């Protein structure tokens, strides 16, 4: 079982994080996580490059999971994401 704190620590240690959400979608068994990472470290990087970076960063933890999904956004993209979702509510 992977703990949310373990994922958070790995991400926060590697990059400056403006916002981080880690959601255990497996009803507490730690086998299915979704993460939303907002960092200026993603500026100028493609979505694929961002995902590869996070996947590599969490390689050992992801290997123990059944499923893993992520959103990796720049601060500007996150503001757009919040505005879009606020309009949909």
Order of alpha helices (4+ residues) and beta strands (2+ residues): alpha-beta-beta-alpha-alpha-beta-alpha
